[in-house]
Amino acid sequence: MKKVNLIGILLIILSTSFSCAQSENPPFIEIGNESMIYLEKIVDGIDIPWGISFINKDEILITDKKGILYHVKNNKKTVVEGVPKVVENRQGGLLDIEVDKNFDKNNRIFITTSNSSNNTKDSNTALYSANYSNFKLSNLKLLYKANPDSDQYRHYGGKILVDDKYVYFTVGDRAGRDIYPQDLTKDGGKLYRLNLDGTIPKDNPFYNMKNAKKAIWSYGHRNPQGIIFGNEPGDIMLHEHGPRGGDEINIIRERDSIREEPLLTRNYGWPLVSNGINYNGTSFTDLTSLEGTESPSYFWTPSIAPSGMVMLTSDVYNGWKGNLFVGSLRFRYLERMELIGNYVYKREKLLDRVGRVREVVQGPDGHLYVGIEKKGIFKIIPSEVYVKNDIAE
């Protein structure tokens, strides 16, 4: 009897372990070799370092979600004046920042905030441009304001991507899952593209569609908070928070040589399709793919709560060039992902339990920099000898 019970218990344990292992979407994450890197503190005293953008190799602009913009040089931070008023709440506040590619000539930056149109606590995502000089912003210009304002405190999106011609930015579904993402006449659950001056490009895919928001570049998104240029010209790689499971990496292509209809090539499915479920364990869709929507190139299950993303282009770290790096808010690590094209074939956990990794960028010196909530900004230094850590748990 005891032997039978023991066998039964072992079978249950093995079955449970197998089930748990299967709940993780492959490739299963590996533990990285921490002796290869160490952290050097750049600056601390920043509560939630939401966005990081380099002016040059010596100067950085960093947003703190509570509504403060910092200039950092030589490990010293200075508050920048002239930041627009924000509605700070659980997920809203001063969000991302990006320096114009021609900053040396125009001093222009782009920032996103949660903004109220009527000076109340209701808000939505806003994109601004401004000029930065000597710890001050000037010529502040509202380029786009998503509507309507909402009393919900989550899913602002807010990430910015800039090239020589356009500024791209994301707006989350603002907790209006069944209202905004699939409706082209409404803001929310979208990626947008503007000219650098805030005007709308006439070749945007829905520019000529009646009643559509002309600035939309893609739709069917939940809460995108990581955005970079992809491997192919015109491609954008974007990650977004899923519900319980189903965080995604999506590839938004500039053109599709096979299908001409923008409704087919620009819909990323939320909430019609998902690899996740509601937080209470119930299902809101049985579909993980659907004709007319684009499937993710990768999805995380369980959710890691991805935040920030960069593709390394330098040779600073041995064997890491071309890898993706994504912060995890939920599990408090930095994820390294090896790719073949857009296919993820290896995942590695770095800086395990370091804290909520809010942002990761590559600096002009080729090094990776991470923003960790409640701790500050740190530079990742390659080392084959020892581990040095400026962070106290």
C-alpha positions as CSV (number, residue, x, y, z in Angstrom):
1,M,0.0,0.0,0.0
2,K,2.8,2.4,0.9
3,K,4.6,1.4,-2.3
4,V,1.5,2.1,-4.4
5,N,1.0,5.5,-2.7
6,L,4.6,6.4,-3.2
7,I,4.4,5.6,-6.9
8,G,1.2,7.6,-7.2
9,I,2.8,10.6,-5.5
10,L,5.8,10.4,-7.7
11,L,3.6,10.2,-10.8
12,I,1.7,13.3,-9.6
13,I,4.9,15.2,-9.0
14,L,6.3,14.3,-12.4
15,S,3.0,15.1,-14.1
16,T,2.9,18.5,-12.4
17,S,6.5,19.3,-13.2
18,F,5.9,18.4,-16.9
19,S,2.8,20.5,-16.9
20,C,4.7,23.5,-15.4
21,A,7.6,23.1,-17.9
22,Q,5.1,23.0,-20.8
23,S,3.5,26.2,-19.6
24,E,6.7,28.0,-20.6
25,N,6.8,28.8,-24.3
26,P,10.1,27.4,-25.7
27,P,12.9,28.0,-26.1
28,F,13.1,27.6,-22.3
29,I,15.1,30.3,-20.6
30,E,18.7,29.4,-19.4
31,I,20.7,31.0,-16.6
32,G,23.4,33.2,-18.0
33,N,27.0,33.3,-16.8
34,E,27.1,36.3,-14.4
35,S,30.8,36.2,-14.2
36,M,31.0,37.6,-17.8
37,I,29.6,41.0,-16.8
38,Y,29.3,43.4,-13.9
39,L,27.4,46.6,-13.2
40,E,28.7,50.1,-12.9
41,K,26.4,52.7,-11.4
42,I,25.8,55.8,-13.5
43,V,23.3,57.6,-11.3
44,D,20.8,56.7,-8.6
45,G,17.9,58.5,-6.9
46,I,15.5,58.0,-9.8
47,D,12.3,56.3,-8.8
48,I,11.0,54.8,-12.1
49,P,13.5,55.5,-14.9
50,W,10.9,55.1,-17.7
51,G,12.9,56.4,-20.6
52,I,16.7,56.8,-21.4
53,S,18.1,58.6,-24.4
54,F,21.7,59.7,-25.0
55,I,22.5,63.2,-26.3
56,N,26.1,62.1,-26.9
57,K,28.6,59.8,-25.2
58,D,28.7,62.0,-22.1
59,E,25.2,63.3,-21.6
60,I,21.9,61.4,-21.0
61,L,18.3,62.5,-20.6
62,I,16.3,60.3,-18.3
63,T,12.6,60.5,-17.4
64,D,11.2,59.6,-14.0
65,K,7.6,58.6,-14.2
66,K,6.6,60.9,-11.4
67,G,7.1,63.8,-13.8
68,I,10.7,64.7,-13.6
69,L,13.2,64.9,-16.5
70,Y,16.9,64.6,-15.6
71,H,20.0,65.5,-17.4
72,V,22.9,63.3,-16.4
73,K,26.6,64.0,-16.9
74,N,29.6,62.7,-15.0
75,N,27.3,60.7,-12.7
76,K,25.5,63.9,-11.7
77,K,21.8,64.5,-12.4
78,T,20.2,67.9,-12.9
79,V,16.4,68.5,-13.1
80,V,15.3,69.9,-16.5
81,E,12.8,72.7,-16.4
82,G,9.8,73.1,-18.8
83,V,8.4,69.6,-18.7
84,P,4.7,69.5,-19.6
85,K,2.2,68.7,-16.8
86,V,1.4,65.0,-16.4
87,V,-1.3,63.0,-14.8
88,E,0.6,60.6,-12.6
89,N,-1.2,57.4,-11.5
90,R,-0.3,53.8,-11.3
91,Q,1.0,53.5,-14.9
92,G,0.7,57.1,-16.1
93,G,3.1,60.0,-15.8
94,L,6.2,61.1,-17.7
95,L,6.9,58.3,-20.0
96,D,9.5,57.9,-22.8
97,I,12.1,60.2,-24.3
98,E,14.0,60.1,-27.6
99,V,16.6,62.5,-28.9
100,D,16.3,63.6,-32.5
101,K,18.8,62.1,-34.9
102,N,19.9,65.6,-35.8
103,F,20.0,66.9,-32.3
104,D,23.4,68.6,-32.9
105,K,21.6,70.9,-35.3
106,N,18.1,71.3,-33.9
107,N,18.3,70.4,-30.2
108,R,15.0,68.6,-30.6
109,I,13.7,65.8,-28.4
110,F,10.4,63.8,-28.2
111,I,8.6,62.8,-25.1
112,T,5.4,61.0,-24.2
113,T,3.2,61.6,-21.2
114,S,-0.2,60.8,-19.7
115,N,-2.0,64.1,-20.4
116,S,-5.5,65.5,-19.6
117,S,-7.3,67.5,-22.2
118,N,-9.5,69.2,-19.5
119,N,-7.2,69.5,-16.5
120,T,-8.8,66.6,-14.6
121,K,-7.5,63.2,-13.5
122,D,-8.8,61.6,-16.7
123,S,-6.0,61.2,-19.2
124,N,-4.6,59.6,-22.3
125,T,-1.2,59.3,-24.1
126,A,0.3,62.4,-25.6
127,L,3.4,63.0,-27.8
128,Y,5.4,66.2,-27.6
129,S,8.4,67.7,-29.2
130,A,10.6,70.3,-27.6
131,N,14.0,71.9,-27.8
132,Y,16.5,71.0,-25.0
133,S,19.4,73.3,-24.0
134,N,21.1,74.1,-20.6
135,F,18.7,72.1,-18.4
136,K,15.6,73.7,-20.0
137,L,12.9,72.7,-22.5
138,S,11.6,75.3,-24.9
139,N,9.2,75.4,-27.9
140,L,7.1,72.7,-26.4
141,K,4.7,71.4,-29.0
142,L,1.9,68.9,-28.7
143,L,2.2,66.6,-31.7
144,Y,-0.6,64.1,-30.9
145,K,-3.0,63.5,-28.2
146,A,-5.0,60.3,-28.0
147,N,-8.7,60.6,-27.2
148,P,-10.9,60.2,-25.3
149,D,-9.4,60.8,-21.8
150,S,-10.1,57.9,-19.5
151,D,-10.3,57.4,-15.7
152,Q,-8.4,54.1,-16.1
153,Y,-4.9,54.1,-14.8
154,R,-3.3,51.5,-17.1
155,H,-2.2,50.7,-20.7
156,Y,-0.8,54.0,-21.9
157,G,1.9,52.4,-24.2
158,G,4.0,55.5,-24.7
159,K,7.2,54.1,-26.4
160,I,8.9,56.3,-29.0
161,L,11.0,55.4,-32.0
162,V,12.7,58.0,-34.3
163,D,14.5,57.9,-37.6
164,D,15.6,60.7,-40.0
165,K,12.0,61.2,-41.3
166,Y,9.4,59.9,-38.9
167,V,8.5,59.6,-35.2
168,Y,6.7,56.4,-34.2
169,F,4.9,56.1,-30.9
170,T,2.5,53.6,-29.2
171,V,-0.7,54.0,-27.3
172,G,-2.1,51.1,-25.3
173,D,-5.7,50.0,-25.2
174,R,-6.3,52.1,-22.1
175,A,-8.2,49.2,-20.5
176,G,-10.7,49.4,-23.3
177,R,-10.0,45.9,-24.7
178,D,-13.2,45.5,-26.6
179,I,-13.6,49.1,-27.6
180,Y,-10.4,50.6,-29.1
181,P,-7.8,48.1,-30.6
182,Q,-9.8,46.9,-33.5
183,D,-11.6,50.2,-34.3
184,L,-9.6,52.3,-36.8
185,T,-11.8,55.4,-36.0
186,K,-10.6,55.4,-32.4
187,D,-7.3,55.9,-30.7
188,G,-5.9,53.1,-28.4
189,G,-4.2,49.8,-29.0
190,K,-2.2,51.3,-31.9
191,L,1.2,52.2,-33.3
192,Y,1.3,55.6,-34.9
193,R,3.6,57.3,-37.5
194,L,4.1,61.1,-37.9
195,N,6.5,63.3,-39.7
196,L,9.0,64.8,-37.4
197,D,7.1,68.1,-37.4
198,G,3.9,66.4,-36.3
199,T,2.1,66.3,-39.6
200,I,0.7,63.0,-40.9
201,P,2.4,61.3,-43.8
202,K,0.1,60.9,-46.7
203,D,1.3,57.4,-47.4
204,N,0.2,56.1,-44.0
205,P,-1.9,53.0,-44.6
206,F,-5.2,54.4,-43.5
207,Y,-4.7,58.0,-44.6
208,N,-7.4,57.8,-47.2
209,M,-9.9,55.6,-45.3
210,K,-13.0,57.5,-44.3
211,N,-13.2,58.3,-40.5
212,A,-10.0,56.4,-39.8
213,K,-7.3,57.9,-37.5
214,K,-4.9,58.9,-40.3
215,A,-1.8,58.6,-38.1
216,I,-2.2,54.8,-37.4
217,W,0.6,52.6,-38.6
218,S,-0.6,49.3,-37.1
219,Y,-3.4,48.2,-34.8
220,G,-4.7,45.4,-32.7
221,H,-2.1,46.0,-29.9
222,R,-2.6,45.7,-26.1
223,N,0.1,47.7,-24.3
224,P,3.3,48.1,-26.4
225,Q,6.3,49.2,-24.3
226,G,9.3,48.1,-26.4
227,I,10.1,49.3,-29.9
228,I,13.1,49.1,-32.2
229,F,13.9,49.0,-35.9
230,G,14.0,45.4,-37.1
231,N,16.4,43.3,-39.2
232,E,15.0,44.3,-42.6
233,P,14.7,47.8,-44.0
234,G,11.4,49.4,-42.9
235,D,10.7,46.7,-40.3
236,I,9.8,47.6,-36.7
237,M,10.0,45.2,-33.9
238,L,7.6,45.8,-31.1
239,H,6.8,44.0,-27.9
240,E,3.7,44.3,-25.8
241,H,2.3,43.2,-22.5
242,G,-0.2,40.4,-22.8
243,P,-2.8,39.6,-20.1
244,R,-2.0,36.5,-18.0
245,G,0.4,34.9,-20.5
246,G,0.9,36.0,-24.1
247,D,3.3,38.9,-24.0
248,E,4.3,39.3,-27.6
249,I,7.0,40.4,-30.0
250,N,5.5,41.5,-33.3
251,I,7.1,42.5,-36.6
252,I,5.5,45.5,-38.3
253,R,6.6,45.6,-41.9
254,E,6.6,48.7,-44.0
255,R,5.4,46.8,-47.1
256,D,4.0,43.4,-47.9
257,S,5.0,42.2,-51.3
258,I,2.3,39.5,-51.4
259,R,-0.8,41.1,-49.8
260,E,-1.7,44.7,-50.8
261,E,-4.7,45.2,-48.5
262,P,-3.6,47.2,-45.4
263,L,-6.4,45.7,-43.2
264,L,-4.7,42.4,-43.6
265,T,-1.1,43.5,-43.1
266,R,-1.6,45.9,-40.2
267,N,-3.9,44.0,-37.7
268,Y,-2.0,42.3,-34.8
269,G,-5.0,40.6,-33.4
270,W,-5.7,42.0,-29.9
271,P,-8.2,41.0,-28.5
272,L,-9.5,38.7,-31.2
273,V,-6.5,36.4,-30.7
274,S,-4.1,35.8,-27.8
275,N,-1.9,33.3,-26.2
276,G,-3.1,34.5,-22.8
277,I,-6.1,34.4,-20.5
278,N,-7.8,36.8,-18.1
279,Y,-6.1,37.5,-14.8
280,N,-8.8,35.6,-13.0
281,G,-8.1,32.5,-15.1
282,T,-11.1,32.7,-17.4
283,S,-10.9,32.8,-21.2
284,F,-11.8,35.8,-23.4
285,T,-10.9,34.1,-26.7
286,D,-10.3,30.6,-27.9
287,L,-8.2,31.7,-30.9
288,T,-4.4,31.9,-31.0
289,S,-4.4,32.7,-34.7
290,L,-6.9,34.1,-37.2
291,E,-6.8,34.9,-40.9
292,G,-6.5,38.6,-41.4
293,T,-4.4,39.1,-38.4
294,E,-0.6,38.9,-38.0
295,S,0.8,36.3,-35.6
296,P,3.7,37.3,-33.2
297,S,7.2,36.3,-34.0
298,Y,7.5,35.2,-30.4
299,F,5.3,35.1,-27.3
300,W,6.1,34.6,-23.6
301,T,4.1,32.3,-21.4
302,P,4.1,32.9,-18.6
303,S,4.2,36.6,-19.0
304,I,7.5,38.3,-18.0
305,A,6.0,41.9,-18.2
306,P,8.5,43.1,-20.9
307,S,9.7,46.7,-20.7
308,G,12.3,48.3,-22.9
309,M,14.1,46.5,-25.7
310,V,17.3,46.9,-27.8
311,M,19.1,45.0,-30.4
312,L,22.9,45.1,-29.8
313,T,24.9,46.4,-32.8
314,S,28.3,46.7,-31.1
315,D,31.1,44.2,-30.6
316,V,31.7,45.2,-26.9
317,Y,30.4,41.8,-25.6
318,N,31.8,38.6,-26.9
319,G,29.2,36.8,-29.1
320,W,26.2,39.1,-28.3
321,K,26.1,41.3,-31.4
322,G,22.7,41.0,-33.0
323,N,21.0,39.8,-29.8
324,L,17.8,41.2,-28.4
325,F,17.8,42.5,-24.8
326,V,14.5,42.9,-23.0
327,G,13.8,43.9,-19.4
328,S,11.4,41.9,-17.2
329,L,9.3,43.9,-14.7
330,R,7.7,40.8,-13.2
331,F,10.6,38.5,-12.8
332,R,13.2,41.2,-12.3
333,Y,15.9,40.3,-14.8
334,L,17.3,41.2,-18.2
335,E,16.6,38.7,-20.9
336,R,19.1,38.0,-23.8
337,M,17.6,36.5,-26.9
338,E,19.5,35.0,-29.8
339,L,17.8,35.2,-33.2
340,I,17.9,33.6,-36.6
341,G,16.1,36.3,-38.7
342,N,13.1,37.0,-36.4
343,Y,13.0,33.5,-34.9
344,V,14.0,33.3,-31.3
345,Y,16.1,30.1,-30.8
346,K,17.8,30.9,-27.4
347,R,16.9,32.8,-24.3
348,E,19.2,33.6,-21.4
349,K,18.5,35.2,-18.0
350,L,21.0,37.9,-17.0
351,L,21.1,40.0,-13.8
352,D,18.7,37.6,-12.1
353,R,16.5,39.3,-9.4
354,V,18.4,42.6,-9.9
355,G,15.1,44.5,-9.7
356,R,12.3,45.7,-12.0
357,V,14.2,46.4,-15.3
358,R,12.2,49.2,-16.8
359,E,14.5,50.3,-19.7
360,V,17.5,49.0,-21.6
361,V,19.4,50.9,-24.3
362,Q,22.7,50.9,-26.1
363,G,24.9,53.9,-25.5
364,P,27.1,55.6,-28.0
365,D,30.0,53.7,-26.5
366,G,28.4,50.4,-27.5
367,H,27.7,49.3,-24.0
368,L,24.3,48.3,-22.6
369,Y,22.6,50.6,-20.0
370,V,19.7,49.4,-17.8
371,G,17.2,51.5,-15.8
372,I,16.2,49.7,-12.7
373,E,13.2,50.9,-10.6
374,K,14.2,52.4,-7.2
375,K,17.9,51.8,-7.9
376,G,19.0,53.9,-10.9
377,I,20.9,53.6,-14.2
378,F,23.7,51.1,-14.6
379,K,26.2,50.3,-17.3
380,I,26.8,46.7,-18.1
381,I,30.6,46.0,-18.3
382,P,32.0,42.9,-19.9
383,S,34.4,40.9,-17.6
384,E,35.9,37.5,-17.8
385,V,37.5,37.7,-14.4
386,Y,35.1,38.7,-11.7
387,V,31.6,40.0,-10.8
388,K,31.3,43.4,-9.3
389,N,27.8,44.7,-8.3
390,D,27.0,48.2,-7.2
391,I,23.4,47.2,-6.3
392,A,22.4,46.2,-2.8
393,E,19.4,43.9,-2.8
